[in-house]
Amino acid sequence: LAQMAHERWVHEKRSKGWTYGEHRDDEKKIHNCIRSWEQLSEELKAVDRGTMIAIPEILGNVGLEVYRL
């Protein structure tokens, strides 16, 4: 799920004119994470994984539940 979320995020950023660059620059629409999942450091992958791990708790806070199919 984390990889899919990252790929969706990259697609969204690119569709809005953002490109890859070593250093993030919001004014120039340059971001250092606009690259494939395989090219991300383990530290950056952990950010995406953390987001996915938090989903059940976030949904629980609004009265929803996640069930395994």
Predicted model as a PDB file, atoms N, CA, C, CB and O in Angstrom, pLDDT in the B-factor column:
MODEL        1                                                                  
ATOM      1  N   LEU A   1       0.814  -1.206   0.000  1.00 92.00           N  
ATOM      2  CA  LEU A   1       0.000   0.000   0.000  1.00 92.00           C  
ATOM      3  C   LEU A   1       0.850   1.259   0.000  1.00 92.00           C  
ATOM      4  CB  LEU A   1      -0.922   0.004   1.194  1.00 92.00           C  
ATOM      5  O   LEU A   1       0.517   2.243  -0.660  1.00 92.00           O  
ATOM      6  N   ALA A   2       1.942   1.223   0.739  1.00 96.00           N  
ATOM      7  CA  ALA A   2       2.811   2.400   0.797  1.00 96.00           C  
ATOM      8  C   ALA A   2       3.382   2.726  -0.577  1.00 96.00           C  
ATOM      9  CB  ALA A   2       3.949   2.178   1.799  1.00 96.00           C  
ATOM     10  O   ALA A   2       3.448   3.891  -0.970  1.00 96.00           O  
ATOM     11  N   GLN A   3       3.788   1.705  -1.294  1.00 97.00           N  
ATOM     12  CA  GLN A   3       4.334   1.920  -2.640  1.00 97.00           C  
ATOM     13  C   GLN A   3       3.264   2.491  -3.567  1.00 97.00           C  
ATOM     14  CB  GLN A   3       4.893   0.600  -3.218  1.00 97.00           C  
ATOM     15  O   GLN A   3       3.534   3.409  -4.340  1.00 97.00           O  
ATOM     16  N   MET A   4       2.067   1.954  -3.490  1.00 96.00           N  
ATOM     17  CA  MET A   4       0.976   2.460  -4.323  1.00 96.00           C  
ATOM     18  C   MET A   4       0.649   3.913  -3.980  1.00 96.00           C  
ATOM     19  CB  MET A   4      -0.272   1.584  -4.155  1.00 96.00           C  
ATOM     20  O   MET A   4       0.397   4.721  -4.873  1.00 96.00           O  
ATOM     21  N   ALA A   5       0.652   4.242  -2.696  1.00 94.00           N  
ATOM     22  CA  ALA A   5       0.366   5.621  -2.278  1.00 94.00           C  
ATOM     23  C   ALA A   5       1.448   6.564  -2.801  1.00 94.00           C  
ATOM     24  CB  ALA A   5       0.268   5.717  -0.732  1.00 94.00           C  
ATOM     25  O   ALA A   5       1.150   7.675  -3.240  1.00 94.00           O  
ATOM     26  N   HIS A   6       2.694   6.122  -2.754  1.00 97.00           N  
ATOM     27  CA  HIS A   6       3.780   6.959  -3.258  1.00 97.00           C  
ATOM     28  C   HIS A   6       3.633   7.185  -4.764  1.00 97.00           C  
ATOM     29  CB  HIS A   6       5.145   6.315  -2.947  1.00 97.00           C  
ATOM     30  O   HIS A   6       3.777   8.309  -5.246  1.00 97.00           O  
ATOM     31  N   GLU A   7       3.346   6.119  -5.496  1.00 97.00           N  
ATOM     32  CA  GLU A   7       3.186   6.241  -6.948  1.00 97.00           C  
ATOM     33  C   GLU A   7       2.035   7.172  -7.298  1.00 97.00           C  
ATOM     34  CB  GLU A   7       2.955   4.867  -7.578  1.00 97.00           C  
ATOM     35  O   GLU A   7       2.138   7.945  -8.250  1.00 97.00           O  
ATOM     36  N   ARG A   8       0.935   7.110  -6.543  1.00 96.00           N  
ATOM     37  CA  ARG A   8      -0.201   8.007  -6.761  1.00 96.00           C  
ATOM     38  C   ARG A   8       0.208   9.448  -6.487  1.00 96.00           C  
ATOM     39  CB  ARG A   8      -1.393   7.607  -5.866  1.00 96.00           C  
ATOM     40  O   ARG A   8      -0.150  10.353  -7.242  1.00 96.00           O  
ATOM     41  N   TRP A   9       0.957   9.661  -5.407  1.00 97.00           N  
ATOM     42  CA  TRP A   9       1.424  10.996  -5.036  1.00 97.00           C  
ATOM     43  C   TRP A   9       2.340  11.564  -6.126  1.00 97.00           C  
ATOM     44  CB  TRP A   9       2.164  10.953  -3.677  1.00 97.00           C  
ATOM     45  O   TRP A   9       2.205  12.728  -6.504  1.00 97.00           O  
ATOM     46  N   VAL A  10       3.273  10.745  -6.633  1.00 98.00           N  
ATOM     47  CA  VAL A  10       4.171  11.184  -7.702  1.00 98.00           C  
ATOM     48  C   VAL A  10       3.367  11.578  -8.939  1.00 98.00           C  
ATOM     49  CB  VAL A  10       5.187  10.073  -8.052  1.00 98.00           C  
ATOM     50  O   VAL A  10       3.625  12.615  -9.550  1.00 98.00           O  
ATOM     51  N   HIS A  11       2.395  10.746  -9.303  1.00 98.00           N  
ATOM     52  CA  HIS A  11       1.555  11.037 -10.466  1.00 98.00           C  
ATOM     53  C   HIS A  11       0.819  12.368 -10.278  1.00 98.00           C  
ATOM     54  CB  HIS A  11       0.542   9.890 -10.703  1.00 98.00           C  
ATOM     55  O   HIS A  11       0.767  13.192 -11.191  1.00 98.00           O  
ATOM     56  N   GLU A  12       0.259  12.565  -9.099  1.00 98.00           N  
ATOM     57  CA  GLU A  12      -0.459  13.813  -8.813  1.00 98.00           C  
ATOM     58  C   GLU A  12       0.468  15.022  -8.918  1.00 98.00           C  
ATOM     59  CB  GLU A  12      -1.092  13.757  -7.414  1.00 98.00           C  
ATOM     60  O   GLU A  12       0.116  16.030  -9.531  1.00 98.00           O  
ATOM     61  N   LYS A  13       1.647  14.920  -8.321  1.00 98.00           N  
ATOM     62  CA  LYS A  13       2.605  16.028  -8.370  1.00 98.00           C  
ATOM     63  C   LYS A  13       3.005  16.338  -9.803  1.00 98.00           C  
ATOM     64  CB  LYS A  13       3.849  15.701  -7.537  1.00 98.00           C  
ATOM     65  O   LYS A  13       3.010  17.499 -10.213  1.00 98.00           O  
ATOM     66  N   ARG A  14       3.345  15.292 -10.576  1.00 98.00           N  
ATOM     67  CA  ARG A  14       3.757  15.502 -11.965  1.00 98.00           C  
ATOM     68  C   ARG A  14       2.647  16.129 -12.795  1.00 98.00           C  
ATOM     69  CB  ARG A  14       4.186  14.185 -12.592  1.00 98.00           C  
ATOM     70  O   ARG A  14       2.910  16.963 -13.661  1.00 98.00           O  
ATOM     71  N   SER A  15       1.399  15.727 -12.530  1.00 98.00           N  
ATOM     72  CA  SER A  15       0.277  16.286 -13.288  1.00 98.00           C  
ATOM     73  C   SER A  15       0.075  17.772 -12.987  1.00 98.00           C  
ATOM     74  CB  SER A  15      -1.006  15.514 -12.975  1.00 98.00           C  
ATOM     75  O   SER A  15      -0.575  18.488 -13.748  1.00 98.00           O  
ATOM     76  N   LYS A  16       0.636  18.218 -11.876  1.00 98.00           N  
ATOM     77  CA  LYS A  16       0.541  19.634 -11.494  1.00 98.00           C  
ATOM     78  C   LYS A  16       1.813  20.407 -11.833  1.00 98.00           C  
ATOM     79  CB  LYS A  16       0.251  19.757 -10.002  1.00 98.00           C  
ATOM     80  O   LYS A  16       1.995  21.544 -11.400  1.00 98.00           O  
ATOM     81  N   GLY A  17       2.698  19.771 -12.619  1.00 98.00           N  
ATOM     82  CA  GLY A  17       3.883  20.463 -13.098  1.00 98.00           C  
ATOM     83  C   GLY A  17       5.135  20.334 -12.250  1.00 98.00           C  
ATOM     84  O   GLY A  17       6.140  20.985 -12.536  1.00 98.00           O  
ATOM     85  N   TRP A  18       5.099  19.517 -11.222  1.00 98.00           N  
ATOM     86  CA  TRP A  18       6.273  19.329 -10.371  1.00 98.00           C  
ATOM     87  C   TRP A  18       7.272  18.406 -11.064  1.00 98.00           C  
ATOM     88  CB  TRP A  18       5.866  18.751  -8.991  1.00 98.00           C  
ATOM     89  O   TRP A  18       6.890  17.542 -11.854  1.00 98.00           O  
ATOM     90  N   THR A  19       8.557  18.599 -10.759  1.00 98.00           N  
ATOM     91  CA  THR A  19       9.627  17.758 -11.289  1.00 98.00           C  
ATOM     92  C   THR A  19      10.570  17.362 -10.158  1.00 98.00           C  
ATOM     93  CB  THR A  19      10.402  18.491 -12.416  1.00 98.00           C  
ATOM     94  O   THR A  19      10.516  17.912  -9.058  1.00 98.00           O  
ATOM     95  N   TYR A  20      11.437  16.392 -10.458  1.00 97.00           N  
ATOM     96  CA  TYR A  20      12.425  15.949  -9.481  1.00 97.00           C  
ATOM     97  C   TYR A  20      13.600  16.905  -9.439  1.00 97.00           C  
ATOM     98  CB  TYR A  20      12.906  14.536  -9.802  1.00 97.00           C  
ATOM     99  O   TYR A  20      14.018  17.449 -10.461  1.00 97.00           O  
ATOM    100  N   GLY A  21      14.127  17.102  -8.232  1.00 97.00           N  
ATOM    101  CA  GLY A  21      15.362  17.846  -8.032  1.00 97.00           C  
ATOM    102  C   GLY A  21      15.959  17.453  -6.697  1.00 97.00           C  
ATOM    103  O   GLY A  21      15.239  17.020  -5.798  1.00 97.00           O  
ATOM    104  N   GLU A  22      17.253  17.597  -6.560  1.00 94.00           N  
ATOM    105  CA  GLU A  22      17.942  17.203  -5.325  1.00 94.00           C  
ATOM    106  C   GLU A  22      17.411  17.935  -4.103  1.00 94.00           C  
ATOM    107  CB  GLU A  22      19.428  17.457  -5.457  1.00 94.00           C  
ATOM    108  O   GLU A  22      17.348  17.371  -3.011  1.00 94.00           O  
ATOM    109  N   HIS A  23      17.027  19.198  -4.291  1.00 96.00           N  
ATOM    110  CA  HIS A  23      16.560  20.011  -3.168  1.00 96.00           C  
ATOM    111  C   HIS A  23      15.167  20.545  -3.466  1.00 96.00           C  
ATOM    112  CB  HIS A  23      17.538  21.176  -2.882  1.00 96.00           C  
ATOM    113  O   HIS A  23      14.905  21.063  -4.552  1.00 96.00           O  
ATOM    114  N   ARG A  24      14.287  20.413  -2.494  1.00 96.00           N  
ATOM    115  CA  ARG A  24      12.905  20.854  -2.668  1.00 96.00           C  
ATOM    116  C   ARG A  24      12.835  22.376  -2.815  1.00 96.00           C  
ATOM    117  CB  ARG A  24      12.042  20.393  -1.479  1.00 96.00           C  
ATOM    118  O   ARG A  24      13.496  23.121  -2.091  1.00 96.00           O  
ATOM    119  N   ASP A  25      12.022  22.807  -3.764  1.00 98.00           N  
ATOM    120  CA  ASP A  25      11.779  24.235  -3.989  1.00 98.00           C  
ATOM    121  C   ASP A  25      10.323  24.377  -4.417  1.00 98.00           C  
ATOM    122  CB  ASP A  25      12.766  24.838  -5.078  1.00 98.00           C  
ATOM    123  O   ASP A  25       9.979  24.123  -5.571  1.00 98.00           O  
ATOM    124  N   ASP A  26       9.473  24.784  -3.479  1.00 97.00           N  
ATOM    125  CA  ASP A  26       8.038  24.860  -3.758  1.00 97.00           C  
ATOM    126  C   ASP A  26       7.705  25.899  -4.820  1.00 97.00           C  
ATOM    127  CB  ASP A  26       7.280  25.176  -2.487  1.00 97.00           C  
ATOM    128  O   ASP A  26       6.777  25.699  -5.604  1.00 97.00           O  
ATOM    129  N   GLU A  27       8.430  26.981  -4.862  1.00 97.00           N  
ATOM    130  CA  GLU A  27       8.151  28.016  -5.861  1.00 97.00           C  
ATOM    131  C   GLU A  27       8.428  27.511  -7.277  1.00 97.00           C  
ATOM    132  CB  GLU A  27       8.990  29.269  -5.578  1.00 97.00           C  
ATOM    133  O   GLU A  27       7.696  27.843  -8.209  1.00 97.00           O  
ATOM    134  N   LYS A  28       9.476  26.714  -7.441  1.00 98.00           N  
ATOM    135  CA  LYS A  28       9.834  26.183  -8.755  1.00 98.00           C  
ATOM    136  C   LYS A  28       9.204  24.820  -9.016  1.00 98.00           C  
ATOM    137  CB  LYS A  28      11.342  26.082  -8.880  1.00 98.00           C  
ATOM    138  O   LYS A  28       9.430  24.216 -10.065  1.00 98.00           O  
ATOM    139  N   LYS A  29       8.410  24.335  -8.055  1.00 98.00           N  
ATOM    140  CA  LYS A  29       7.761  23.024  -8.143  1.00 98.00           C  
ATOM    141  C   LYS A  29       8.782  21.903  -8.360  1.00 98.00           C  
ATOM    142  CB  LYS A  29       6.733  23.021  -9.279  1.00 98.00           C  
ATOM    143  O   LYS A  29       8.656  21.082  -9.268  1.00 98.00           O  
ATOM    144  N   ILE A  30       9.788  21.904  -7.498  1.00 98.00           N  
ATOM    145  CA  ILE A  30      10.822  20.868  -7.515  1.00 98.00           C  
ATOM    146  C   ILE A  30      10.747  20.123  -6.184  1.00 98.00           C  
ATOM    147  CB  ILE A  30      12.260  21.484  -7.750  1.00 98.00           C  
ATOM    148  O   ILE A  30      10.675  20.744  -5.124  1.00 98.00           O  
ATOM    149  N   HIS A  31      10.764  18.795  -6.243  1.00 97.00           N  
ATOM    150  CA  HIS A  31      10.670  17.992  -5.017  1.00 97.00           C  
ATOM    151  C   HIS A  31      11.622  16.810  -5.112  1.00 97.00           C  
ATOM    152  CB  HIS A  31       9.212  17.500  -4.780  1.00 97.00           C  
ATOM    153  O   HIS A  31      11.720  16.159  -6.152  1.00 97.00           O  
ATOM    154  N   ASN A  32      12.317  16.544  -4.026  1.00 96.00           N  
ATOM    155  CA  ASN A  32      13.309  15.470  -4.011  1.00 96.00           C  
ATOM    156  C   ASN A  32      12.704  14.067  -3.877  1.00 96.00           C  
ATOM    157  CB  ASN A  32      14.273  15.701  -2.885  1.00 96.00           C  
ATOM    158  O   ASN A  32      13.437  13.082  -3.959  1.00 96.00           O  
ATOM    159  N   CYS A  33      11.405  13.953  -3.676  1.00 96.00           N  
ATOM    160  CA  CYS A  33      10.769  12.637  -3.560  1.00 96.00           C  
ATOM    161  C   CYS A  33      10.034  12.217  -4.828  1.00 96.00           C  
ATOM    162  CB  CYS A  33       9.804  12.637  -2.400  1.00 96.00           C  
ATOM    163  O   CYS A  33       9.416  11.153  -4.860  1.00 96.00           O  
ATOM    164  N   ILE A  34      10.093  13.033  -5.862  1.00 97.00           N  
ATOM    165  CA  ILE A  34       9.425  12.671  -7.118  1.00 97.00           C  
ATOM    166  C   ILE A  34      10.354  11.746  -7.896  1.00 97.00           C  
ATOM    167  CB  ILE A  34       9.057  13.947  -7.967  1.00 97.00           C  
ATOM    168  O   ILE A  34      11.058  12.158  -8.818  1.00 97.00           O  
ATOM    169  N   ARG A  35      10.326  10.483  -7.488  1.00 97.00           N  
ATOM    170  CA  ARG A  35      11.109   9.430  -8.139  1.00 97.00           C  
ATOM    171  C   ARG A  35      10.480   8.095  -7.789  1.00 97.00           C  
ATOM    172  CB  ARG A  35      12.615   9.474  -7.703  1.00 97.00           C  
ATOM    173  O   ARG A  35       9.580   8.026  -6.952  1.00 97.00           O  
ATOM    174  N   SER A  36      10.943   7.056  -8.416  1.00 97.00           N  
ATOM    175  CA  SER A  36      10.323   5.751  -8.205  1.00 97.00           C  
ATOM    176  C   SER A  36      10.543   5.266  -6.770  1.00 97.00           C  
ATOM    177  CB  SER A  36      10.884   4.727  -9.203  1.00 97.00           C  
ATOM    178  O   SER A  36      11.475   5.689  -6.085  1.00 97.00           O  
ATOM    179  N   TRP A  37       9.671   4.382  -6.345  1.00 97.00           N  
ATOM    180  CA  TRP A  37       9.754   3.795  -5.006  1.00 97.00           C  
ATOM    181  C   TRP A  37      11.135   3.175  -4.772  1.00 97.00           C  
ATOM    182  CB  TRP A  37       8.652   2.731  -4.815  1.00 97.00           C  
ATOM    183  O   TRP A  37      11.720   3.329  -3.700  1.00 97.00           O  
ATOM    184  N   GLU A  38      11.641   2.478  -5.778  1.00 97.00           N  
ATOM    185  CA  GLU A  38      12.932   1.798  -5.648  1.00 97.00           C  
ATOM    186  C   GLU A  38      14.074   2.782  -5.406  1.00 97.00           C  
ATOM    187  CB  GLU A  38      13.218   0.975  -6.899  1.00 97.00           C  
ATOM    188  O   GLU A  38      15.086   2.420  -4.805  1.00 97.00           O  
ATOM    189  N   GLN A  39      13.922   4.005  -5.862  1.00 97.00           N  
ATOM    190  CA  GLN A  39      14.980   5.008  -5.710  1.00 97.00           C  
ATOM    191  C   GLN A  39      14.915   5.754  -4.379  1.00 97.00           C  
ATOM    192  CB  GLN A  39      14.905   6.001  -6.843  1.00 97.00           C  
ATOM    193  O   GLN A  39      15.842   6.491  -4.045  1.00 97.00           O  
ATOM    194  N   LEU A  40      13.842   5.577  -3.618  1.00 96.00           N  
ATOM    195  CA  LEU A  40      13.714   6.257  -2.336  1.00 96.00           C  
ATOM    196  C   LEU A  40      14.604   5.603  -1.283  1.00 96.00           C  
ATOM    197  CB  LEU A  40      12.254   6.254  -1.874  1.00 96.00           C  
ATOM    198  O   LEU A  40      14.845   4.397  -1.324  1.00 96.00           O  
ATOM    199  N   SER A  41      15.081   6.398  -0.357  1.00 95.00           N  
ATOM    200  CA  SER A  41      15.829   5.846   0.775  1.00 95.00           C  
ATOM    201  C   SER A  41      14.863   5.101   1.689  1.00 95.00           C  
ATOM    202  CB  SER A  41      16.579   6.972   1.559  1.00 95.00           C  
ATOM    203  O   SER A  41      13.653   5.321   1.627  1.00 95.00           O  
ATOM    204  N   GLU A  42      15.383   4.237   2.521  1.00 97.00           N  
ATOM    205  CA  GLU A  42      14.531   3.512   3.468  1.00 97.00           C  
ATOM    206  C   GLU A  42      13.851   4.491   4.427  1.00 97.00           C  
ATOM    207  CB  GLU A  42      15.361   2.470   4.261  1.00 97.00           C  
ATOM    208  O   GLU A  42      12.731   4.239   4.871  1.00 97.00           O  
ATOM    209  N   GLU A  43      14.497   5.573   4.740  1.00 95.00           N  
ATOM    210  CA  GLU A  43      13.915   6.594   5.617  1.00 95.00           C  
ATOM    211  C   GLU A  43      12.660   7.209   4.986  1.00 95.00           C  
ATOM    212  CB  GLU A  43      14.953   7.697   5.918  1.00 95.00           C  
ATOM    213  O   GLU A  43      11.648   7.393   5.663  1.00 95.00           O  
ATOM    214  N   LEU A  44      12.730   7.521   3.701  1.00 94.00           N  
ATOM    215  CA  LEU A  44      11.568   8.099   3.018  1.00 94.00           C  
ATOM    216  C   LEU A  44      10.471   7.065   2.818  1.00 94.00           C  
ATOM    217  CB  LEU A  44      11.981   8.685   1.667  1.00 94.00           C  
ATOM    218  O   LEU A  44       9.288   7.396   2.898  1.00 94.00           O  
ATOM    219  N   LYS A  45      10.848   5.814   2.559  1.00 97.00           N  
ATOM    220  CA  LYS A  45       9.847   4.755   2.445  1.00 97.00           C  
ATOM    221  C   LYS A  45       9.109   4.579   3.770  1.00 97.00           C  
ATOM    222  CB  LYS A  45      10.508   3.425   2.017  1.00 97.00           C  
ATOM    223  O   LYS A  45       7.909   4.305   3.786  1.00 97.00           O  
ATOM    224  N   ALA A  46       9.825   4.736   4.875  1.00 97.00           N  
ATOM    225  CA  ALA A  46       9.215   4.594   6.199  1.00 97.00           C  
ATOM    226  C   ALA A  46       8.126   5.634   6.436  1.00 97.00           C  
ATOM    227  CB  ALA A  46      10.279   4.707   7.282  1.00 97.00           C  
ATOM    228  O   ALA A  46       7.158   5.360   7.145  1.00 97.00           O  
ATOM    229  N   VAL A  47       8.270   6.812   5.858  1.00 94.00           N  
ATOM    230  CA  VAL A  47       7.237   7.843   5.983  1.00 94.00           C  
ATOM    231  C   VAL A  47       5.944   7.353   5.336  1.00 94.00           C  
ATOM    232  CB  VAL A  47       7.703   9.177   5.332  1.00 94.00           C  
ATOM    233  O   VAL A  47       4.873   7.461   5.934  1.00 94.00           O  
ATOM    234  N   ASP A  48       6.035   6.818   4.124  1.00 93.00           N  
ATOM    235  CA  ASP A  48       4.853   6.297   3.439  1.00 93.00           C  
ATOM    236  C   ASP A  48       4.266   5.096   4.185  1.00 93.00           C  
ATOM    237  CB  ASP A  48       5.205   5.901   1.997  1.00 93.00           C  
ATOM    238  O   ASP A  48       3.047   4.962   4.289  1.00 93.00           O  
ATOM    239  N   ARG A  49       5.120   4.241   4.694  1.00 96.00           N  
ATOM    240  CA  ARG A  49       4.632   3.079   5.452  1.00 96.00           C  
ATOM    241  C   ARG A  49       3.909   3.529   6.713  1.00 96.00           C  
ATOM    242  CB  ARG A  49       5.797   2.136   5.817  1.00 96.00           C  
ATOM    243  O   ARG A  49       2.874   2.969   7.073  1.00 96.00           O  
ATOM    244  N   GLY A  50       4.447   4.529   7.376  1.00 96.00           N  
ATOM    245  CA  GLY A  50       3.819   5.051   8.590  1.00 96.00           C  
ATOM    246  C   GLY A  50       2.434   5.597   8.327  1.00 96.00           C  
ATOM    247  O   GLY A  50       1.528   5.428   9.143  1.00 96.00           O  
ATOM    248  N   THR A  51       2.267   6.245   7.202  1.00 92.00           N  
ATOM    249  CA  THR A  51       0.954   6.763   6.827  1.00 92.00           C  
ATOM    250  C   THR A  51      -0.039   5.618   6.660  1.00 92.00           C  
ATOM    251  CB  THR A  51       1.047   7.588   5.529  1.00 92.00           C  
ATOM    252  O   THR A  51      -1.173   5.705   7.131  1.00 92.00           O  
ATOM    253  N   MET A  52       0.379   4.554   5.995  1.00 93.00           N  
ATOM    254  CA  MET A  52      -0.512   3.415   5.762  1.00 93.00           C  
ATOM    255  C   MET A  52      -0.857   2.715   7.085  1.00 93.00           C  
ATOM    256  CB  MET A  52       0.143   2.413   4.780  1.00 93.00           C  
ATOM    257  O   MET A  52      -1.990   2.279   7.286  1.00 93.00           O  
ATOM    258  N   ILE A  53       0.112   2.615   7.964  1.00 94.00           N  
ATOM    259  CA  ILE A  53      -0.119   1.966   9.259  1.00 94.00           C  
ATOM    260  C   ILE A  53      -1.126   2.762  10.091  1.00 94.00           C  
ATOM    261  CB  ILE A  53       1.210   1.814  10.034  1.00 94.00           C  
ATOM    262  O   ILE A  53      -1.871   2.181  10.880  1.00 94.00           O  
ATOM    263  N   ALA A  54      -1.155   4.075   9.924  1.00 95.00           N  
ATOM    264  CA  ALA A  54      -2.037   4.942  10.705  1.00 95.00           C  
ATOM    265  C   ALA A  54      -3.485   4.937  10.222  1.00 95.00           C  
ATOM    266  CB  ALA A  54      -1.515   6.344  10.675  1.00 95.00           C  
ATOM    267  O   ALA A  54      -4.363   5.408  10.944  1.00 95.00           O  
ATOM    268  N   ILE A  55      -3.762   4.421   9.027  1.00 93.00           N  
ATOM    269  CA  ILE A  55      -5.112   4.487   8.461  1.00 93.00           C  
ATOM    270  C   ILE A  55      -6.183   3.878   9.377  1.00 93.00           C  
ATOM    271  CB  ILE A  55      -5.133   3.780   7.125  1.00 93.00           C  
ATOM    272  O   ILE A  55      -7.205   4.527   9.601  1.00 93.00           O  
ATOM    273  N   PRO A  56      -6.002   2.678   9.910  1.00 93.00           N  
ATOM    274  CA  PRO A  56      -7.064   2.133  10.772  1.00 93.00           C  
ATOM    275  C   PRO A  56      -7.379   3.033  11.974  1.00 93.00           C  
ATOM    276  CB  PRO A  56      -6.664   0.753  11.268  1.00 93.00           C  
ATOM    277  O   PRO A  56      -8.547   3.201  12.327  1.00 93.00           O  
ATOM    278  N   GLU A  57      -6.369   3.599  12.591  1.00 94.00           N  
ATOM    279  CA  GLU A  57      -6.599   4.485  13.734  1.00 94.00           C  
ATOM    280  C   GLU A  57      -7.323   5.760  13.309  1.00 94.00           C  
ATOM    281  CB  GLU A  57      -5.269   4.839  14.411  1.00 94.00           C  
ATOM    282  O   GLU A  57      -8.242   6.217  13.988  1.00 94.00           O  
ATOM    283  N   ILE A  58      -6.902   6.329  12.180  1.00 95.00           N  
ATOM    284  CA  ILE A  58      -7.548   7.546  11.667  1.00 95.00           C  
ATOM    285  C   ILE A  58      -9.019   7.278  11.388  1.00 95.00           C  
ATOM    286  CB  ILE A  58      -6.843   8.047  10.382  1.00 95.00           C  
ATOM    287  O   ILE A  58      -9.879   8.071  11.771  1.00 95.00           O  
ATOM    288  N   LEU A  59      -9.315   6.163  10.723  1.00 96.00           N  
ATOM    289  CA  LEU A  59     -10.703   5.815  10.437  1.00 96.00           C  
ATOM    290  C   LEU A  59     -11.478   5.542  11.719  1.00 96.00           C  
ATOM    291  CB  LEU A  59     -10.767   4.599   9.517  1.00 96.00           C  
ATOM    292  O   LEU A  59     -12.646   5.914  11.837  1.00 96.00           O  
ATOM    293  N   GLY A  60     -10.829   4.894  12.675  1.00 96.00           N  
ATOM    294  CA  GLY A  60     -11.472   4.621  13.959  1.00 96.00           C  
ATOM    295  C   GLY A  60     -11.872   5.892  14.687  1.00 96.00           C  
ATOM    296  O   GLY A  60     -12.877   5.914  15.397  1.00 96.00           O  
ATOM    297  N   ASN A  61     -11.097   6.944  14.516  1.00 97.00           N  
ATOM    298  CA  ASN A  61     -11.405   8.222  15.168  1.00 97.00           C  
ATOM    299  C   ASN A  61     -12.697   8.852  14.659  1.00 97.00           C  
ATOM    300  CB  ASN A  61     -10.264   9.189  14.964  1.00 97.00           C  
ATOM    301  O   ASN A  61     -13.278   9.706  15.329  1.00 97.00           O  
ATOM    302  N   VAL A  62     -13.144   8.439  13.486  1.00 97.00           N  
ATOM    303  CA  VAL A  62     -14.404   8.966  12.933  1.00 97.00           C  
ATOM    304  C   VAL A  62     -15.488   7.880  12.898  1.00 97.00           C  
ATOM    305  CB  VAL A  62     -14.172   9.529  11.509  1.00 97.00           C  
ATOM    306  O   VAL A  62     -16.487   8.011  12.190  1.00 97.00           O  
ATOM    307  N   GLY A  63     -15.276   6.812  13.668  1.00 97.00           N  
ATOM    308  CA  GLY A  63     -16.303   5.784  13.816  1.00 97.00           C  
ATOM    309  C   GLY A  63     -16.320   4.704  12.754  1.00 97.00           C  
ATOM    310  O   GLY A  63     -17.292   3.955  12.663  1.00 97.00           O  
ATOM    311  N   LEU A  64     -15.276   4.602  11.949  1.00 96.00           N  
ATOM    312  CA  LEU A  64     -15.207   3.569  10.915  1.00 96.00           C  
ATOM    313  C   LEU A  64     -14.239   2.468  11.339  1.00 96.00           C  
ATOM    314  CB  LEU A  64     -14.772   4.179   9.559  1.00 96.00           C  
ATOM    315  O   LEU A  64     -13.400   2.669  12.217  1.00 96.00           O  
ATOM    316  N   GLU A  65     -14.363   1.307  10.707  1.00 92.00           N  
ATOM    317  CA  GLU A  65     -13.484   0.193  10.993  1.00 92.00           C  
ATOM    318  C   GLU A  65     -12.951  -0.414   9.704  1.00 92.00           C  
ATOM    319  CB  GLU A  65     -14.211  -0.860  11.817  1.00 92.00           C  
ATOM    320  O   GLU A  65     -13.580  -0.308   8.651  1.00 92.00           O  
ATOM    321  N   VAL A  66     -11.799  -1.044   9.791  1.00 89.00           N  
ATOM    322  CA  VAL A  66     -11.193  -1.740   8.655  1.00 89.00           C  
ATOM    323  C   VAL A  66     -11.299  -3.236   8.931  1.00 89.00           C  
ATOM    324  CB  VAL A  66      -9.690  -1.300   8.432  1.00 89.00           C  
ATOM    325  O   VAL A  66     -10.960  -3.710  10.015  1.00 89.00           O  
ATOM    326  N   TYR A  67     -11.780  -3.971   7.920  1.00 87.00           N  
ATOM    327  CA  TYR A  67     -11.913  -5.426   8.041  1.00 87.00           C  
ATOM    328  C   TYR A  67     -11.117  -6.104   6.962  1.00 87.00           C  
ATOM    329  CB  TYR A  67     -13.382  -5.859   7.965  1.00 87.00           C  
ATOM    330  O   TYR A  67     -11.075  -5.636   5.824  1.00 87.00           O  
ATOM    331  N   ARG A  68     -10.482  -7.207   7.308  1.00 87.00           N  
ATOM    332  CA  ARG A  68      -9.761  -8.035   6.332  1.00 87.00           C  
ATOM    333  C   ARG A  68     -10.790  -8.836   5.532  1.00 87.00           C  
ATOM    334  CB  ARG A  68      -8.727  -8.994   7.044  1.00 87.00           C  
ATOM    335  O   ARG A  68     -11.675  -9.459   6.117  1.00 87.00           O  
ATOM    336  N   LEU A  69     -10.685  -8.826   4.234  1.00 90.00           N  
ATOM    337  CA  LEU A  69     -11.607  -9.580   3.385  1.00 90.00           C  
ATOM    338  C   LEU A  69     -11.199 -11.031   3.301  1.00 90.00           C  
ATOM    339  CB  LEU A  69     -11.670  -8.978   1.990  1.00 90.00           C  
ATOM    340  O   LEU A  69     -11.862 -11.820   2.627  1.00 90.00           O  
TER     341      LEU A  69                                                      
ENDMDL                                                                          
END                                                                             
